[in-house]
Amino acid sequence: PGVVFPYSPRLGRYNLNFHEAQQACAEQDAVMASFDQLYDAWRAGLDWCNAGWLSDGSVQYPITKPREPCGGRNTVPGVRNYGFWDKEKSHYDVFCFTSNFNG
């Protein structure tokens, strides 16, 4: 097993293109999370309102408690998919996956 964690750079949210996101995970001794890893983390309770890159180049985020800022209070819980974006020009946060628990 491992753990999925959202990562945004110190500069603030939504500052990473796909390649920078890959690098950011590597700097945390991690890799970009896959959709399956994010889905498993969502099922385990991960709730995160900021969209992040996944390893397949899609941009998604996990919601367990729907609320206004995160797509609306009347939406169902789940992993929200923003689809695929330009890997150079689009900027989001990233979901990383690690099997090291050194925190």
C-alpha positions, 0 to 999 in steps of 0.5 A: 500500500501507499498514500496519496497526498495533494501537493501545491507549491509554496507559491500558492495553488494552481502553479504547476504544469504537468511536467512541473507537477511530475518534478514536484512529486519526485522532490517529495520522493513520490510519483504522480498518483494514478486515477485508481490510487486517487479513487482508493484514497477518496474511498478511504476519506480523502476530501480535497477541493483543489484540482490536481494532475494525475499520471494519465494527464487528467485533472481531478479532485476527490470530494467526500463532503460536497459543499458550495466552493467545491462544485456545489452542496447538491452534488454527489460525493466522488472523484471530480474529473476536469478532463485532459488539459494542455500539459505545458500551458495549464496549471493545477496542483498535483496528487502524488503517491508514495509508499514511504511513510516518513512523512 
